[in-house]
């Protein structure tokens, strides 16, 4: 997947590097643009975790 952020307070690189290994994948990039690979069987759970992390940062 490829992700882009518009919120400069959101660092996608850090978020993906922390989350993706928990799901057996790889990822990283730049603060406002990053990519990841996550196994299909873990994808939905990963997306829910990612959404939670993004919403936490967005509230700050």
N, C-alpha and C positions, 0 to 999 in steps of 0.2 A: 504494500500500500504506500501511497505518497500522501503526506499531510502538509498543510499550509496553515499558518496562524496569522491573524490580523492584530491580535492583542500582543503588544511588545513585551508585556509582563509574563507571557507564556513561553517557556523554553521547551519546545518539542523535543529537542535533542536529549535533554536531561530526562524528561518524562519517559521517552521511549527506551532509553538505555536502562532505566530502572524497571520498567514494566515488562518489556518484551522477553527477557530471559526467564521470567517466571512462567511463561507460556511456551517455552521451548523454541523461541524465535530469535531473530537478530534485528537490530535497528539502530538508528542514529542519524546524525546529519548536522543541521544548523539550528539555531534557536527558532527561527521562523519557518523553516522548511526541513522536513525529515522524512525518512522512509523506514519501513519495517516489513519483515516477513514473519508470519505467525502461522503455525499449523492449523489447517482447516478445523480440526476438532476442538481447538481452543479459541477460535476466532470470536465467537459471540461473547464469551466470558471476558476475553481481552478487551473488546469494544466497551463493555459495561464498565470495566475497571478504568479504561482510558477516559470515558465520559465523566466518571466520578472525579478523576484527577484534574481534568480540564475545568470542570465546574468549580472545584476548590480554588484553583488559581484565579478564575474569573471573578470570584467573589471578593478577592483581596483588593 
